[in-house]
Amino acid sequence: MRATLLSLLAGLVLSESVTAAQVFHSRSDSYAIELFTSEGCSSCPPAERWLGSYRDHPELWQTYFPIAWHVDYWDYLGWKDDFAESRHANRQRRYAKNDQFTGVYTPGVIVNGQEYRGWRRGSEVSQSIKQLPQSPLLKMNVAQRHITLSLTAAENLQIPDVKATVLVLGFDVRSNVTRGENRGKRFSHDFVVLHSQSKPIENTVDEVSKEQNSVSTFTINHEKFKQRYKTNSLAIVAFVETPSSPTPIAIAGGWLE
């Protein structure tokens, strides 16, 4: 009887751990590291290796949030990048339009809205890039397919009109390139954007506390990406931006369990 009871309790604990929600919070000392890259670009592999080095960084998902956006404007060279989307390239074009990028090119790195070329020297971004300014606090709750984002204004700050984006990032995602500038190469991608969803967030004010709070919900079946891309390593990242700039004003995320 005792053995049966222990087995039952163990099963309940295991069930609870499987269904328990993951919670991620933003910090003001974060760096959003965005790489614009392409499998059709022969200059991009060194930049991807540099970005991939953050995978083992002790401050990953605390201070550093690397993201690899694959762009589609090199697909005409002979190889169609399966991870590329036009909206990834459009994000880079928005940065360029805001004079935050000197042009639209790959590999291009932007950190907290500032163009960054120090990756060629292998240096960490914290050596030359400012941290995100004091900003609203972002909380992400992930309960299986259901994702809830809440944005709360820090003291004496107002929450602007913002758009929220949730990303599913893949790791050890393999690809064989058979045409184009990288013909014959086999890649293993880290921090690659496999899926993204965006929607605006409307501000609300608590009638009692007068505290500003904004909530938005997403539904993403991230398990299907493990099957499609044959990987067991996924991360989820969420950030918010204002209409005037794609620069994240708050970012949070971590490994998906």
N, C-alpha and C positions, 0 to 999 in steps of 0.2 A: 504493500500500500504506500509506504514511504517513497519507494523508488518511482512508483506511478505518479505520485504527487510532485516529486522533484522534476520528473520529465515534463509534466504539464506546465509547471512554473517556468521551466526553461523554454518551452515552446511559446509561452506567452511573452516572455522577455524578447525572444528572437522575433516574434511577430511585431512587437512594438518597435524594435529597432529598425525593422525593414520599412515600416510605414511612417516612422517619425520624420517630421519636417526638418529640413536644413534651413538655417537662418544665417544670412550674411549681412554685414554692416559696412558702410563706407567710412573712410577716415580722411581727415584733412591733409594728411601727409602722403597722399597717394600719387602715383605716376601712371597715367594712361599712355601706354606705349603702342602706337599704331604703325604697323608696317604695311605699305601698299606694295604688292608683289605679284608675280605671275610665273607660272610654269613655262611660259613662252619667252622668258627673259633670261638670257645667259648670265647677266650680272647679279641676279637675285639670290642664288644659293648661299653666298657668303652672308648676306643680310638675314636670311632665314636661320642660318646656323647661329648667328649672334643672338637673334630673338629667342631661339630655342634654348640658349644657355641659361635663360631665366627660369627654366623648368625646375632646376635644382637649387634655385636661390632660396635661402631661408625666409625671405620676406615676400615670396610669391603669394599673391592673393591678400596680402596685408598692405604692402607698400607698392608693389609692382603688379600691373595688369597688362600683360602683352596680348596683342591682337594682330592676327595676320589676315588682312583683307586681300583676297585675290581679285585682280581687276581683269576686265575683258578686252581692253583696247589693244592687246598684242595677239589676240586670237587669230587675226588675219595672216599672221606670219606662218601658219601651217599647223599649229597645235592648239586645239580648243581646251582651255583649262577648265576642268570639271568643277572647280571650286570658285570660279570667277562669276561675278554678277555685275550687271551694269550699275546697280545702286552702290556697289562698293567703289567703283570708279567715280560715280557722281559725288560720293562723300569727299573724295580727294579733290575733285573739281571745286567743291564748295570751300574747302580750305584755301585753294589757290585763288579763288575769287575774293576771299577775305584777306589776301596778301599774307596768309600764314604759310603758304608754300610758294617757292619761287617758280614753280611750274608743275605740270602733271607728268610724272615720270616714275619709273621703277628702277631699283628699289628706292622707295621714299619713306622716310621715318618722320613721324611727328609725335611729340611727347607733350602732353598737357597743352596742346594747341600751338606748340613751337616747333618749327622745323629743326631736325636734329641730324647732324652728319657725323657725330662722334662715334657712331657704331662702327665706322671703318677702322677706328683705333682700338675697338674692343672695350671702350670705357663704359662705365655705368652712367645712366642718365642723371643720377642724383648729383653728379659732379658739376653739371652745368645748367640744369633745367630747374626752374622753380617748381615747388610743390603746388598742388591745387590750392587756390585761395579758400578762405573760410566760406563754406557753402552749406546749402541744406543737407540734412542727414538722410541718406538713403538706406532703407532696410529692405532686404529681399527674403521672402519666405518661399521655400520650394517644398511642396508636398506632392510627390510623384509628378503628375502632369500639370499640376496647378501652381502657378507662380503669382505671388502677390507682391507688388512694390508699394512701399509707403515712403513718402518724402515729407520730412518735418523741418520747419525752419529753425535754424539755430537762433540763439538770443539776438534780438535787434536786427534780424535779417528778414527780408521779405522773399517769399517763394515766387519766382517769375513764372510766366507761361513757359512750360517745358514740354518736351517730347521724351518719352522713355523708350529705350531699346533694350531688348534681351537677346543675348547671343548664346548659341551652343558652339563651343570650341572643341575641336578634335585633336588627338595626339597619337603619334605613331600611325598616322594615316598614310598609307603607301600608294605610290602612283608610278607607273612606268610611262615615260615620255618616248614616243616613237617618231615624232616629227618636230620640225621647228629648230630653234637655236639650241635646245637642250636634248636633242634626239639621242636616244641610247642611255639616258640617265634614269636612275631609279631614285625617287624622292621618298623621304619619310617626314611628313609635315607635323609640326607642333603648333599649337595655338591657332590653327586654321579655322576660319569661320565656316561652319557647316550649315548654320541656319540663323536667321535673324528675324525678329518681329519688332515693329515700332508702332506706337500710338501716342497721341497727345494725352496729357494728364491735366485734369481740371482741378483748380484749387478749391479747398473747402476750409471753413473756419468754424471751430468748435464754439457753440453759442455760450458755453459756460466758461471754459478756460481762455477763449479767444485765440487759441493756438492754431496756427495754420497747419493743415495736413492735407496731403494729396495721396490718393490711392488708385492703383491701376492693376488689373488682373490680366494674365496671359495663360493660355493653354498650349503646352508644347510636349509632344510625345518624344522625349529625348532618347528613349530606348531604341527607337527605330534607326537612329543614326549609328548605333553600335553595330547593328546588323548590316546596314547599307555600306558602311565604310570599314567594316571588319576591325573594329577597335574596341577595347574595353576601357579606354581612358577618355573621359569627357569632362569638360568644365562648363560652368554657366557664369556669364558675366552680364550685369545690367548697368546701364549708365543713363544719365539724363543730360539733355542739352537744351539751349535756348534757341529761338528762331533765328537769332542774329549770327550764330556760330555753331559749327558742329563740335566744338571743344566740349568734352564732358565737364559738367560742373560738380558731379558726384558719380562715383563708380564703386561697385561692390561685386563680389563673386567668389567662386572657389570650385573645388572638385565636386563632381556629382557622384554621390554614393549609390 
